[in-house]
Amino acid sequence: TKSIEAAAQWFQKAAGKGHAAAQNSLGLLYLRGDGVPADATKAFEWFQKAAKQGDADAEYNLGLRYLNGEGVSKDKRKASRWFRKAVAQGHLMAQNSLETCLPSK
């Protein structure tokens, strides 16, 4: 819809200026193909930019991309690393996802 496309444009502007939350949101739009063409690689790149700034949601989203191999090769070790960073900031969904990366007892 036009409102999603307009939101994508605003997120693009803010993300381009280094706004971490906008970078994460733009990553979600690319992941889902909302207002922009679906592109898992671009989604990964935006999540990565935001995660490197310490955005917990982006750290979680980056972990999911590594866990599922979306926009990047599957890598449980890297997924675990990003989930741990998000967990350190109190991200509960990252805690659940981290448990899927740990070896079974």
PDB file as gemmi writes it, atoms N, CA and C in Angstrom:
CRYST1    1.000    1.000    1.000  90.00  90.00  90.00 P 1                      
ATOM      1  N   THR A   1       0.833  -1.184   0.000  1.00  0.00           N  
ATOM      2  CA  THR A   1       0.000   0.000   0.000  1.00  0.00           C  
ATOM      3  C   THR A   1       0.873   1.241   0.000  1.00  0.00           C  
ATOM      4  N   LYS A   2       0.241   2.369  -0.302  1.00  0.00           N  
ATOM      5  CA  LYS A   2       1.007   3.615  -0.386  1.00  0.00           C  
ATOM      6  C   LYS A   2       1.571   4.036   0.964  1.00  0.00           C  
ATOM      7  N   SER A   3       0.836   3.758   2.044  1.00  0.00           N  
ATOM      8  CA  SER A   3       1.340   4.167   3.356  1.00  0.00           C  
ATOM      9  C   SER A   3       2.589   3.369   3.739  1.00  0.00           C  
ATOM     10  N   ILE A   4       2.627   2.098   3.395  1.00  0.00           N  
ATOM     11  CA  ILE A   4       3.821   1.288   3.683  1.00  0.00           C  
ATOM     12  C   ILE A   4       4.988   1.758   2.818  1.00  0.00           C  
ATOM     13  N   GLU A   5       4.704   2.083   1.562  1.00  0.00           N  
ATOM     14  CA  GLU A   5       5.756   2.586   0.679  1.00  0.00           C  
ATOM     15  C   GLU A   5       6.302   3.918   1.195  1.00  0.00           C  
ATOM     16  N   ALA A   6       5.411   4.773   1.704  1.00  0.00           N  
ATOM     17  CA  ALA A   6       5.850   6.058   2.262  1.00  0.00           C  
ATOM     18  C   ALA A   6       6.694   5.825   3.511  1.00  0.00           C  
ATOM     19  N   ALA A   7       6.267   4.891   4.350  1.00  0.00           N  
ATOM     20  CA  ALA A   7       7.043   4.568   5.552  1.00  0.00           C  
ATOM     21  C   ALA A   7       8.425   4.059   5.161  1.00  0.00           C  
ATOM     22  N   ALA A   8       8.478   3.216   4.133  1.00  0.00           N  
ATOM     23  CA  ALA A   8       9.762   2.679   3.674  1.00  0.00           C  
ATOM     24  C   ALA A   8      10.693   3.816   3.250  1.00  0.00           C  
ATOM     25  N   GLN A   9      10.146   4.816   2.592  1.00  0.00           N  
ATOM     26  CA  GLN A   9      10.971   5.951   2.165  1.00  0.00           C  
ATOM     27  C   GLN A   9      11.520   6.710   3.369  1.00  0.00           C  
ATOM     28  N   TRP A  10      10.682   6.910   4.389  1.00  0.00           N  
ATOM     29  CA  TRP A  10      11.138   7.618   5.581  1.00  0.00           C  
ATOM     30  C   TRP A  10      12.172   6.796   6.347  1.00  0.00           C  
ATOM     31  N   PHE A  11      11.934   5.495   6.453  1.00  0.00           N  
ATOM     32  CA  PHE A  11      12.923   4.633   7.109  1.00  0.00           C  
ATOM     33  C   PHE A  11      14.240   4.671   6.344  1.00  0.00           C  
ATOM     34  N   GLN A  12      14.154   4.683   5.009  1.00  0.00           N  
ATOM     35  CA  GLN A  12      15.359   4.732   4.176  1.00  0.00           C  
ATOM     36  C   GLN A  12      16.159   5.996   4.477  1.00  0.00           C  
ATOM     37  N   LYS A  13      15.475   7.123   4.584  1.00  0.00           N  
ATOM     38  CA  LYS A  13      16.161   8.382   4.868  1.00  0.00           C  
ATOM     39  C   LYS A  13      16.845   8.346   6.235  1.00  0.00           C  
ATOM     40  N   ALA A  14      16.108   7.908   7.243  1.00  0.00           N  
ATOM     41  CA  ALA A  14      16.663   7.862   8.595  1.00  0.00           C  
ATOM     42  C   ALA A  14      17.779   6.815   8.703  1.00  0.00           C  
ATOM     43  N   ALA A  15      17.582   5.667   8.067  1.00  0.00           N  
ATOM     44  CA  ALA A  15      18.584   4.598   8.094  1.00  0.00           C  
ATOM     45  C   ALA A  15      19.874   5.065   7.438  1.00  0.00           C  
ATOM     46  N   GLY A  16      19.734   5.798   6.339  1.00  0.00           N  
ATOM     47  CA  GLY A  16      20.902   6.320   5.637  1.00  0.00           C  
ATOM     48  C   GLY A  16      21.707   7.297   6.472  1.00  0.00           C  
ATOM     49  N   LYS A  17      21.041   7.905   7.469  1.00  0.00           N  
ATOM     50  CA  LYS A  17      21.722   8.841   8.362  1.00  0.00           C  
ATOM     51  C   LYS A  17      22.248   8.150   9.614  1.00  0.00           C  
ATOM     52  N   GLY A  18      22.132   6.802   9.652  1.00  0.00           N  
ATOM     53  CA  GLY A  18      22.707   6.045  10.755  1.00  0.00           C  
ATOM     54  C   GLY A  18      21.776   5.765  11.916  1.00  0.00           C  
ATOM     55  N   HIS A  19      20.480   5.998  11.771  1.00  0.00           N  
ATOM     56  CA  HIS A  19      19.521   5.750  12.844  1.00  0.00           C  
ATOM     57  C   HIS A  19      19.278   4.248  12.968  1.00  0.00           C  
ATOM     58  N   ALA A  20      19.747   3.659  14.073  1.00  0.00           N  
ATOM     59  CA  ALA A  20      19.730   2.201  14.230  1.00  0.00           C  
ATOM     60  C   ALA A  20      18.325   1.603  14.190  1.00  0.00           C  
ATOM     61  N   ALA A  21      17.367   2.216  14.873  1.00  0.00           N  
ATOM     62  CA  ALA A  21      16.008   1.661  14.879  1.00  0.00           C  
ATOM     63  C   ALA A  21      15.405   1.692  13.471  1.00  0.00           C  
ATOM     64  N   ALA A  22      15.691   2.737  12.717  1.00  0.00           N  
ATOM     65  CA  ALA A  22      15.206   2.818  11.337  1.00  0.00           C  
ATOM     66  C   ALA A  22      15.890   1.765  10.468  1.00  0.00           C  
ATOM     67  N   GLN A  23      17.176   1.516  10.714  1.00  0.00           N  
ATOM     68  CA  GLN A  23      17.892   0.481   9.966  1.00  0.00           C  
ATOM     69  C   GLN A  23      17.268  -0.884  10.227  1.00  0.00           C  
ATOM     70  N   ASN A  24      16.943  -1.159  11.490  1.00  0.00           N  
ATOM     71  CA  ASN A  24      16.297  -2.425  11.825  1.00  0.00           C  
ATOM     72  C   ASN A  24      14.926  -2.520  11.163  1.00  0.00           C  
ATOM     73  N   SER A  25      14.158  -1.447  11.225  1.00  0.00           N  
ATOM     74  CA  SER A  25      12.822  -1.441  10.615  1.00  0.00           C  
ATOM     75  C   SER A  25      12.909  -1.627   9.105  1.00  0.00           C  
ATOM     76  N   LEU A  26      13.871  -0.995   8.487  1.00  0.00           N  
ATOM     77  CA  LEU A  26      14.054  -1.147   7.049  1.00  0.00           C  
ATOM     78  C   LEU A  26      14.434  -2.592   6.712  1.00  0.00           C  
ATOM     79  N   GLY A  27      15.253  -3.199   7.555  1.00  0.00           N  
ATOM     80  CA  GLY A  27      15.586  -4.607   7.374  1.00  0.00           C  
ATOM     81  C   GLY A  27      14.342  -5.479   7.392  1.00  0.00           C  
ATOM     82  N   LEU A  28      13.425  -5.198   8.314  1.00  0.00           N  
ATOM     83  CA  LEU A  28      12.178  -5.968   8.382  1.00  0.00           C  
ATOM     84  C   LEU A  28      11.343  -5.780   7.122  1.00  0.00           C  
ATOM     85  N   LEU A  29      11.313  -4.550   6.606  1.00  0.00           N  
ATOM     86  CA  LEU A  29      10.553  -4.298   5.373  1.00  0.00           C  
ATOM     87  C   LEU A  29      11.134  -5.082   4.200  1.00  0.00           C  
ATOM     88  N   TYR A  30      12.460  -5.086   4.086  1.00  0.00           N  
ATOM     89  CA  TYR A  30      13.096  -5.868   3.007  1.00  0.00           C  
ATOM     90  C   TYR A  30      12.877  -7.364   3.203  1.00  0.00           C  
ATOM     91  N   LEU A  31      12.902  -7.811   4.442  1.00  0.00           N  
ATOM     92  CA  LEU A  31      12.694  -9.230   4.713  1.00  0.00           C  
ATOM     93  C   LEU A  31      11.304  -9.677   4.267  1.00  0.00           C  
ATOM     94  N   ARG A  32      10.312  -8.847   4.527  1.00  0.00           N  
ATOM     95  CA  ARG A  32       8.914  -9.187   4.222  1.00  0.00           C  
ATOM     96  C   ARG A  32       8.455  -8.723   2.853  1.00  0.00           C  
ATOM     97  N   GLY A  33       9.225  -7.816   2.239  1.00  0.00           N  
ATOM     98  CA  GLY A  33       8.787  -7.245   0.965  1.00  0.00           C  
ATOM     99  C   GLY A  33       7.650  -6.260   1.147  1.00  0.00           C  
ATOM    100  N   ASP A  34       7.652  -5.540   2.259  1.00  0.00           N  
ATOM    101  CA  ASP A  34       6.628  -4.529   2.546  1.00  0.00           C  
ATOM    102  C   ASP A  34       7.113  -3.154   2.091  1.00  0.00           C  
ATOM    103  N   GLY A  35       6.509  -2.616   1.053  1.00  0.00           N  
ATOM    104  CA  GLY A  35       6.860  -1.279   0.578  1.00  0.00           C  
ATOM    105  C   GLY A  35       8.149  -1.216  -0.219  1.00  0.00           C  
ATOM    106  N   VAL A  36       8.882  -2.318  -0.242  1.00  0.00           N  
ATOM    107  CA  VAL A  36      10.117  -2.456  -1.016  1.00  0.00           C  
ATOM    108  C   VAL A  36      10.152  -3.882  -1.553  1.00  0.00           C  
ATOM    109  N   PRO A  37      10.926  -4.137  -2.597  1.00  0.00           N  
ATOM    110  CA  PRO A  37      11.032  -5.525  -3.072  1.00  0.00           C  
ATOM    111  C   PRO A  37      11.662  -6.418  -2.000  1.00  0.00           C  
ATOM    112  N   ALA A  38      11.137  -7.604  -1.823  1.00  0.00           N  
ATOM    113  CA  ALA A  38      11.722  -8.546  -0.855  1.00  0.00           C  
ATOM    114  C   ALA A  38      13.158  -8.843  -1.253  1.00  0.00           C  
ATOM    115  N   ASP A  39      14.063  -8.740  -0.280  1.00  0.00           N  
ATOM    116  CA  ASP A  39      15.483  -8.962  -0.551  1.00  0.00           C  
ATOM    117  C   ASP A  39      16.157  -9.339   0.761  1.00  0.00           C  
ATOM    118  N   ALA A  40      16.382 -10.634   0.976  1.00  0.00           N  
ATOM    119  CA  ALA A  40      16.964 -11.125   2.228  1.00  0.00           C  
ATOM    120  C   ALA A  40      18.373 -10.600   2.448  1.00  0.00           C  
ATOM    121  N   THR A  41      19.127 -10.399   1.367  1.00  0.00           N  
ATOM    122  CA  THR A  41      20.490  -9.891   1.505  1.00  0.00           C  
ATOM    123  C   THR A  41      20.483  -8.449   1.996  1.00  0.00           C  
ATOM    124  N   LYS A  42      19.613  -7.620   1.424  1.00  0.00           N  
ATOM    125  CA  LYS A  42      19.520  -6.230   1.891  1.00  0.00           C  
ATOM    126  C   LYS A  42      19.014  -6.186   3.331  1.00  0.00           C  
ATOM    127  N   ALA A  43      18.069  -7.061   3.656  1.00  0.00           N  
ATOM    128  CA  ALA A  43      17.567  -7.126   5.029  1.00  0.00           C  
ATOM    129  C   ALA A  43      18.721  -7.412   5.980  1.00  0.00           C  
ATOM    130  N   PHE A  44      19.522  -8.416   5.634  1.00  0.00           N  
ATOM    131  CA  PHE A  44      20.681  -8.776   6.458  1.00  0.00           C  
ATOM    132  C   PHE A  44      21.610  -7.577   6.628  1.00  0.00           C  
ATOM    133  N   GLU A  45      21.889  -6.872   5.547  1.00  0.00           N  
ATOM    134  CA  GLU A  45      22.811  -5.733   5.603  1.00  0.00           C  
ATOM    135  C   GLU A  45      22.297  -4.643   6.542  1.00  0.00           C  
ATOM    136  N   TRP A  46      20.985  -4.356   6.490  1.00  0.00           N  
ATOM    137  CA  TRP A  46      20.424  -3.331   7.370  1.00  0.00           C  
ATOM    138  C   TRP A  46      20.420  -3.792   8.824  1.00  0.00           C  
ATOM    139  N   PHE A  47      20.091  -5.065   9.069  1.00  0.00           N  
ATOM    140  CA  PHE A  47      20.148  -5.584  10.437  1.00  0.00           C  
ATOM    141  C   PHE A  47      21.568  -5.483  10.977  1.00  0.00           C  
ATOM    142  N   GLN A  48      22.536  -5.810  10.137  1.00  0.00           N  
ATOM    143  CA  GLN A  48      23.935  -5.785  10.547  1.00  0.00           C  
ATOM    144  C   GLN A  48      24.366  -4.369  10.943  1.00  0.00           C  
ATOM    145  N   LYS A  49      23.973  -3.379  10.153  1.00  0.00           N  
ATOM    146  CA  LYS A  49      24.337  -1.992  10.469  1.00  0.00           C  
ATOM    147  C   LYS A  49      23.765  -1.574  11.813  1.00  0.00           C  
ATOM    148  N   ALA A  50      22.508  -1.921  12.050  1.00  0.00           N  
ATOM    149  CA  ALA A  50      21.868  -1.550  13.313  1.00  0.00           C  
ATOM    150  C   ALA A  50      22.455  -2.333  14.487  1.00  0.00           C  
ATOM    151  N   ALA A  51      22.724  -3.616  14.281  1.00  0.00           N  
ATOM    152  CA  ALA A  51      23.276  -4.461  15.343  1.00  0.00           C  
ATOM    153  C   ALA A  51      24.654  -3.966  15.762  1.00  0.00           C  
ATOM    154  N   LYS A  52      25.432  -3.515  14.818  1.00  0.00           N  
ATOM    155  CA  LYS A  52      26.773  -3.014  15.145  1.00  0.00           C  
ATOM    156  C   LYS A  52      26.714  -1.747  15.995  1.00  0.00           C  
ATOM    157  N   GLN A  53      25.536  -1.105  16.023  1.00  0.00           N  
ATOM    158  CA  GLN A  53      25.340   0.070  16.870  1.00  0.00           C  
ATOM    159  C   GLN A  53      24.729  -0.317  18.221  1.00  0.00           C  
ATOM    160  N   GLY A  54      24.522  -1.624  18.431  1.00  0.00           N  
ATOM    161  CA  GLY A  54      24.010  -2.089  19.711  1.00  0.00           C  
ATOM    162  C   GLY A  54      22.503  -2.145  19.831  1.00  0.00           C  
ATOM    163  N   ASP A  55      21.780  -2.096  18.713  1.00  0.00           N  
ATOM    164  CA  ASP A  55      20.321  -2.199  18.748  1.00  0.00           C  
ATOM    165  C   ASP A  55      19.932  -3.651  19.039  1.00  0.00           C  
ATOM    166  N   ALA A  56      19.276  -3.893  20.184  1.00  0.00           N  
ATOM    167  CA  ALA A  56      18.959  -5.257  20.621  1.00  0.00           C  
ATOM    168  C   ALA A  56      18.034  -5.979  19.640  1.00  0.00           C  
ATOM    169  N   ASP A  57      17.037  -5.274  19.099  1.00  0.00           N  
ATOM    170  CA  ASP A  57      16.135  -5.910  18.129  1.00  0.00           C  
ATOM    171  C   ASP A  57      16.901  -6.332  16.883  1.00  0.00           C  
ATOM    172  N   ALA A  58      17.824  -5.499  16.454  1.00  0.00           N  
ATOM    173  CA  ALA A  58      18.629  -5.832  15.275  1.00  0.00           C  
ATOM    174  C   ALA A  58      19.581  -6.984  15.574  1.00  0.00           C  
ATOM    175  N   GLU A  59      20.127  -7.017  16.773  1.00  0.00           N  
ATOM    176  CA  GLU A  59      20.994  -8.139  17.155  1.00  0.00           C  
ATOM    177  C   GLU A  59      20.212  -9.441  17.094  1.00  0.00           C  
ATOM    178  N   TYR A  60      18.986  -9.405  17.597  1.00  0.00           N  
ATOM    179  CA  TYR A  60      18.105 -10.570  17.539  1.00  0.00           C  
ATOM    180  C   TYR A  60      17.802 -10.948  16.088  1.00  0.00           C  
ATOM    181  N   ASN A  61      17.429  -9.963  15.284  1.00  0.00           N  
ATOM    182  CA  ASN A  61      17.103 -10.224  13.876  1.00  0.00           C  
ATOM    183  C   ASN A  61      18.311 -10.746  13.109  1.00  0.00           C  
ATOM    184  N   LEU A  62      19.480 -10.242  13.421  1.00  0.00           N  
ATOM    185  CA  LEU A  62      20.702 -10.723  12.770  1.00  0.00           C  
ATOM    186  C   LEU A  62      20.963 -12.176  13.175  1.00  0.00           C  
ATOM    187  N   GLY A  63      20.757 -12.477  14.446  1.00  0.00           N  
ATOM    188  CA  GLY A  63      20.894 -13.848  14.902  1.00  0.00           C  
ATOM    189  C   GLY A  63      19.958 -14.791  14.166  1.00  0.00           C  
ATOM    190  N   LEU A  64      18.720 -14.353  13.963  1.00  0.00           N  
ATOM    191  CA  LEU A  64      17.760 -15.181  13.220  1.00  0.00           C  
ATOM    192  C   LEU A  64      18.207 -15.418  11.782  1.00  0.00           C  
ATOM    193  N   ARG A  65      18.785 -14.405  11.164  1.00  0.00           N  
ATOM    194  CA  ARG A  65      19.243 -14.565   9.778  1.00  0.00           C  
ATOM    195  C   ARG A  65      20.348 -15.622   9.729  1.00  0.00           C  
ATOM    196  N   TYR A  66      21.279 -15.578  10.681  1.00  0.00           N  
ATOM    197  CA  TYR A  66      22.340 -16.591  10.722  1.00  0.00           C  
ATOM    198  C   TYR A  66      21.768 -17.969  11.050  1.00  0.00           C  
ATOM    199  N   LEU A  67      20.814 -18.027  11.948  1.00  0.00           N  
ATOM    200  CA  LEU A  67      20.223 -19.305  12.342  1.00  0.00           C  
ATOM    201  C   LEU A  67      19.499 -19.965  11.170  1.00  0.00           C  
ATOM    202  N   ASN A  68      18.774 -19.163  10.406  1.00  0.00           N  
ATOM    203  CA  ASN A  68      17.947 -19.692   9.315  1.00  0.00           C  
ATOM    204  C   ASN A  68      18.585 -19.610   7.935  1.00  0.00           C  
ATOM    205  N   GLY A  69      19.742 -18.956   7.830  1.00  0.00           N  
ATOM    206  CA  GLY A  69      20.402 -18.825   6.539  1.00  0.00           C  
ATOM    207  C   GLY A  69      19.642 -17.933   5.581  1.00  0.00           C  
ATOM    208  N   GLU A  70      19.132 -16.815   6.080  1.00  0.00           N  
ATOM    209  CA  GLU A  70      18.383 -15.873   5.245  1.00  0.00           C  
ATOM    210  C   GLU A  70      19.261 -14.659   4.945  1.00  0.00           C  
ATOM    211  N   GLY A  71      19.690 -14.538   3.688  1.00  0.00           N  
ATOM    212  CA  GLY A  71      20.543 -13.432   3.291  1.00  0.00           C  
ATOM    213  C   GLY A  71      22.004 -13.650   3.619  1.00  0.00           C  
ATOM    214  N   VAL A  72      22.301 -14.804   4.224  1.00  0.00           N  
ATOM    215  CA  VAL A  72      23.656 -15.140   4.654  1.00  0.00           C  
ATOM    216  C   VAL A  72      23.706 -16.658   4.852  1.00  0.00           C  
ATOM    217  N   SER A  73      24.883 -17.222   4.840  1.00  0.00           N  
ATOM    218  CA  SER A  73      25.011 -18.661   5.080  1.00  0.00           C  
ATOM    219  C   SER A  73      24.651 -18.984   6.530  1.00  0.00           C  
ATOM    220  N   LYS A  74      24.019 -20.143   6.729  1.00  0.00           N  
ATOM    221  CA  LYS A  74      23.686 -20.579   8.086  1.00  0.00           C  
ATOM    222  C   LYS A  74      24.954 -20.699   8.919  1.00  0.00           C  
ATOM    223  N   ASP A  75      24.876 -20.214  10.162  1.00  0.00           N  
ATOM    224  CA  ASP A  75      26.020 -20.291  11.056  1.00  0.00           C  
ATOM    225  C   ASP A  75      25.494 -20.184  12.492  1.00  0.00           C  
ATOM    226  N   LYS A  76      25.321 -21.326  13.152  1.00  0.00           N  
ATOM    227  CA  LYS A  76      24.776 -21.329  14.512  1.00  0.00           C  
ATOM    228  C   LYS A  76      25.684 -20.600  15.493  1.00  0.00           C  
ATOM    229  N   ARG A  77      26.975 -20.665  15.263  1.00  0.00           N  
ATOM    230  CA  ARG A  77      27.913 -19.989  16.172  1.00  0.00           C  
ATOM    231  C   ARG A  77      27.704 -18.472  16.115  1.00  0.00           C  
ATOM    232  N   LYS A  78      27.587 -17.930  14.903  1.00  0.00           N  
ATOM    233  CA  LYS A  78      27.351 -16.487  14.773  1.00  0.00           C  
ATOM    234  C   LYS A  78      25.961 -16.117  15.266  1.00  0.00           C  
ATOM    235  N   ALA A  79      24.982 -16.985  15.018  1.00  0.00           N  
ATOM    236  CA  ALA A  79      23.622 -16.742  15.519  1.00  0.00           C  
ATOM    237  C   ALA A  79      23.659 -16.632  17.038  1.00  0.00           C  
ATOM    238  N   SER A  80      24.337 -17.571  17.665  1.00  0.00           N  
ATOM    239  CA  SER A  80      24.450 -17.592  19.122  1.00  0.00           C  
ATOM    240  C   SER A  80      25.111 -16.316  19.640  1.00  0.00           C  
ATOM    241  N   ARG A  81      26.150 -15.877  18.943  1.00  0.00           N  
ATOM    242  CA  ARG A  81      26.868 -14.657  19.346  1.00  0.00           C  
ATOM    243  C   ARG A  81      25.932 -13.455  19.365  1.00  0.00           C  
ATOM    244  N   TRP A  82      25.127 -13.287  18.315  1.00  0.00           N  
ATOM    245  CA  TRP A  82      24.226 -12.140  18.235  1.00  0.00           C  
ATOM    246  C   TRP A  82      23.060 -12.274  19.207  1.00  0.00           C  
ATOM    247  N   PHE A  83      22.560 -13.499  19.394  1.00  0.00           N  
ATOM    248  CA  PHE A  83      21.504 -13.698  20.385  1.00  0.00           C  
ATOM    249  C   PHE A  83      22.010 -13.321  21.779  1.00  0.00           C  
ATOM    250  N   ARG A  84      23.243 -13.702  22.100  1.00  0.00           N  
ATOM    251  CA  ARG A  84      23.813 -13.382  23.418  1.00  0.00           C  
ATOM    252  C   ARG A  84      23.887 -11.874  23.634  1.00  0.00           C  
ATOM    253  N   LYS A  85      24.264 -11.147  22.600  1.00  0.00           N  
ATOM    254  CA  LYS A  85      24.332  -9.689  22.707  1.00  0.00           C  
ATOM    255  C   LYS A  85      22.949  -9.110  23.003  1.00  0.00           C  
ATOM    256  N   ALA A  86      21.932  -9.623  22.313  1.00  0.00           N  
ATOM    257  CA  ALA A  86      20.567  -9.140  22.537  1.00  0.00           C  
ATOM    258  C   ALA A  86      20.071  -9.527  23.930  1.00  0.00           C  
ATOM    259  N   VAL A  87      20.391 -10.753  24.356  1.00  0.00           N  
ATOM    260  CA  VAL A  87      19.991 -11.223  25.687  1.00  0.00           C  
ATOM    261  C   VAL A  87      20.607 -10.331  26.764  1.00  0.00           C  
ATOM    262  N   ALA A  88      21.835  -9.913  26.571  1.00  0.00           N  
ATOM    263  CA  ALA A  88      22.515  -9.049  27.534  1.00  0.00           C  
ATOM    264  C   ALA A  88      21.774  -7.729  27.727  1.00  0.00           C  
ATOM    265  N   GLN A  89      20.929  -7.382  26.754  1.00  0.00           N  
ATOM    266  CA  GLN A  89      20.128  -6.159  26.849  1.00  0.00           C  
ATOM    267  C   GLN A  89      18.688  -6.463  27.259  1.00  0.00           C  
ATOM    268  N   GLY A  90      18.430  -7.717  27.661  1.00  0.00           N  
ATOM    269  CA  GLY A  90      17.110  -8.079  28.150  1.00  0.00           C  
ATOM    270  C   GLY A  90      16.112  -8.508  27.090  1.00  0.00           C  
ATOM    271  N   HIS A  91      16.583  -8.869  25.908  1.00  0.00           N  
ATOM    272  CA  HIS A  91      15.692  -9.272  24.810  1.00  0.00           C  
ATOM    273  C   HIS A  91      15.217 -10.712  25.036  1.00  0.00           C  
ATOM    274  N   LEU A  92      13.948 -10.881  25.411  1.00  0.00           N  
ATOM    275  CA  LEU A  92      13.421 -12.193  25.784  1.00  0.00           C  
ATOM    276  C   LEU A  92      13.324 -13.173  24.617  1.00  0.00           C  
ATOM    277  N   MET A  93      12.929 -12.704  23.449  1.00  0.00           N  
ATOM    278  CA  MET A  93      12.831 -13.613  22.290  1.00  0.00           C  
ATOM    279  C   MET A  93      14.214 -14.127  21.901  1.00  0.00           C  
ATOM    280  N   ALA A  94      15.227 -13.294  22.096  1.00  0.00           N  
ATOM    281  CA  ALA A  94      16.597 -13.738  21.813  1.00  0.00           C  
ATOM    282  C   ALA A  94      16.998 -14.857  22.770  1.00  0.00           C  
ATOM    283  N   GLN A  95      16.535 -14.778  24.018  1.00  0.00           N  
ATOM    284  CA  GLN A  95      16.826 -15.832  24.996  1.00  0.00           C  
ATOM    285  C   GLN A  95      16.259 -17.166  24.513  1.00  0.00           C  
ATOM    286  N   ASN A  96      15.020 -17.150  24.050  1.00  0.00           N  
ATOM    287  CA  ASN A  96      14.406 -18.376  23.530  1.00  0.00           C  
ATOM    288  C   ASN A  96      15.165 -18.909  22.320  1.00  0.00           C  
ATOM    289  N   SER A  97      15.552 -18.023  21.426  1.00  0.00           N  
ATOM    290  CA  SER A  97      16.274 -18.440  20.220  1.00  0.00           C  
ATOM    291  C   SER A  97      17.660 -18.941  20.571  1.00  0.00           C  
ATOM    292  N   LEU A  98      18.295 -18.348  21.565  1.00  0.00           N  
ATOM    293  CA  LEU A  98      19.628 -18.784  21.974  1.00  0.00           C  
ATOM    294  C   LEU A  98      19.579 -20.253  22.431  1.00  0.00           C  
ATOM    295  N   GLU A  99      18.522 -20.619  23.107  1.00  0.00           N  
ATOM    296  CA  GLU A  99      18.401 -21.995  23.591  1.00  0.00           C  
ATOM    297  C   GLU A  99      18.373 -23.002  22.443  1.00  0.00           C  
ATOM    298  N   THR A 100      17.880 -22.607  21.270  1.00  0.00           N  
ATOM    299  CA  THR A 100      17.866 -23.526  20.116  1.00  0.00           C  
ATOM    300  C   THR A 100      19.267 -23.714  19.551  1.00  0.00           C  
ATOM    301  N   CYS A 101      20.185 -22.809  19.870  1.00  0.00           N  
ATOM    302  CA  CYS A 101      21.558 -22.896  19.367  1.00  0.00           C  
ATOM    303  C   CYS A 101      22.453 -23.733  20.274  1.00  0.00           C  
ATOM    304  N   LEU A 102      22.012 -23.916  21.501  1.00  0.00           N  
ATOM    305  CA  LEU A 102      22.858 -24.618  22.472  1.00  0.00           C  
ATOM    306  C   LEU A 102      22.734 -26.132  22.285  1.00  0.00           C  
ATOM    307  N   PRO A 103      23.809 -26.846  22.556  1.00  0.00           N  
ATOM    308  CA  PRO A 103      23.763 -28.306  22.432  1.00  0.00           C  
ATOM    309  C   PRO A 103      22.765 -28.909  23.414  1.00  0.00           C  
ATOM    310  N   SER A 104      22.090 -29.958  23.009  1.00  0.00           N  
ATOM    311  CA  SER A 104      21.134 -30.651  23.878  1.00  0.00           C  
ATOM    312  C   SER A 104      21.878 -31.395  24.965  1.00  0.00           C  
ATOM    313  N   LYS A 105      21.259 -31.468  26.124  1.00  0.00           N  
ATOM    314  CA  LYS A 105      21.889 -32.198  27.244  1.00  0.00           C  
ATOM    315  C   LYS A 105      21.406 -33.621  27.291  1.00  0.00           C  
TER     316      LYS A 105                                                      
END                                                                             
